[in-house]
Amino acid sequence: MTTFLRGTIALQTLVVFLAPVTAGLLLTTPNGHVLHSASAYTVWVVAVVQVVAAVLAWRPGGGSPRAVRYAAVFLVLVTAQVVLGIAHVTTVHVPLGVALFGVSLVRLTRQSA
């Protein structure tokens, strides 16, 4: 696995961790929705970058295609998370956010070794 892909997984874990912090601001400050929205789109952009990194690690780098599948599924889930947040479907949005963080953390610990 390339350093670039590992870095994107680490960055992904960090931004997914910070999203609930901005959710707290959403609930407690008048402009918290702007910060939470920005964090959501940041997570989405990082997920897209991770797909690119996974493809580069796989095709030219000779790595496993499993990283591409993981990154693609994660991007789909993050996209669903953003859509659910915009629709204010918190009963699915909150648990999915927790699951995204857990999956990202597991992926980070497995790839660091």
Beta strands, then each sheet from edge to edge (+ up, - down):
end
